Amino acid sequence: MTATFFEGLGARGHEDAWADVSGTVGIDLVDGDTTERWFIKIDKGDIAVSHDEREADCNLRVDRAVFEQLIQGQANGMAAALRGAAIPSGNLDLLLALQRAFPGPRDQQRPAPIGRSDRWNP
């Protein structure tokens, strides 16, 4: 499942949503005593994915099970980071841009535009 996600990401070749993004992201997937490294290079929307073991502008260390929840839309990356299940470092703007590749949780409601929310009445 994880390999399929990264292969699909690399196969996109170019992503218009990342036309203003350039940098590298290293993702370390931890599974017990084993760590698998994925390296993503984004150059103005052009995407390349590999297993390179080099330094990245941004890094994410995450348990493999949590990452699989992220790519299935069963978890939120920001929530995982806040609870310590994912540890980001480096240029976090790149990580926020990469989050666009993950589907949001299926039960997530999109917030209403400001001033039009039924959930908050002062």
N, C-alpha and C positions, 0 to 999 in steps of 0.2 A: 504494500500500500504506500509506504513512504517513498520507495524507489519510483513507483508509478507517478507520484506527485512531482518529484524532482525532474523526472524524464519529461513529463508533460510541460513543466515550467520551461525547461530548456528548449523544448520543441516549438514553443511559441515564437521564438526568434526575436520578435519585437512586440512590445506592449505599449500602445499609445498612452495609456494611463501613467506610464513612467517616463514619458518623453522629457521631463525636466529632472530626472533622477540619474545620477552617476555615482558609482561606488561599488564596494564589495562587501558581501555579507558571508560570514562563516557560521554555519549551524552545526553544533555538536549535539548529536543524539545519544543520550546516555541510556544504556540498558544493562543494569548491574555493573559488572567490571569492564564492559565493552563500550567504547565510544566510537561512533561513526561520524566522520566529518563530511559535510557538504559545503561547497563553495559556490556562491552565486555572484556573478559579475553583471552589473547593470551599467550600460553606457548609453545615456540618453534614450532609454527605452529598449535598447538591444540587450538581450539576455543570453548569458552563457552559464551553464551549470556543470560542475565537475566535482571530483573528490580531492582537489588540490589541498595540500597541507601547507598553506602559506597564510601570512597575516592578512586580516581583513579590516576594513574600516569599521565594521560593526560585527559583533559576535552575539550569538544566542546559544546558551547551554540549556538544554531542556531534556527531560525524561522522554524516551521514545513514545511511551503510552500517551503522555500529554500532547506531544506533537501530533500523533495520529488523531487525537480528539480535535485538535485545531484544524487539520486538513479535511476532516469530515464535517466540520461545522458544529461540532458538539461542545466546543469550548471557545473562549475568547482569549486572544493573546495578551491583552492588557490585564485582564483578570488573572491569568496564569502568572504574569510577572508580579503583580501586586501580592499574590499569596506565596510567592517564592518558588513556584513550580517551574518557572522559566527565568533564567538569569541573563538579562541583556547587558552589554557593555559596548563602549565605543560610540559611534555616531548613531544615535537613536532615531534620527530623522530617516535613515535608511531602513531601519527596522519597521518604523511606522508605514513607510511606503510599501515594504514587502508584505505587510499585513493585508494589503489589498488583494493579494493572491489567495488568501484564505477565505472560504465562505464564512459568513457570520453564523452564529447559532441559529438553528431553525426556528426556535420559539422566541427569538429576539424581536421586540417591537421597535420599529423606527420611531424616534421621538417626534412629536408634533413640532411644527415651526414655533418659534418663540412667540408668545402671545396667543397661541391657539390651542393650548393644552387643556384637556378636560381633567387631567390628573392633578393639576395644581391650581387651586383657587385661593388667593390671599384673602 
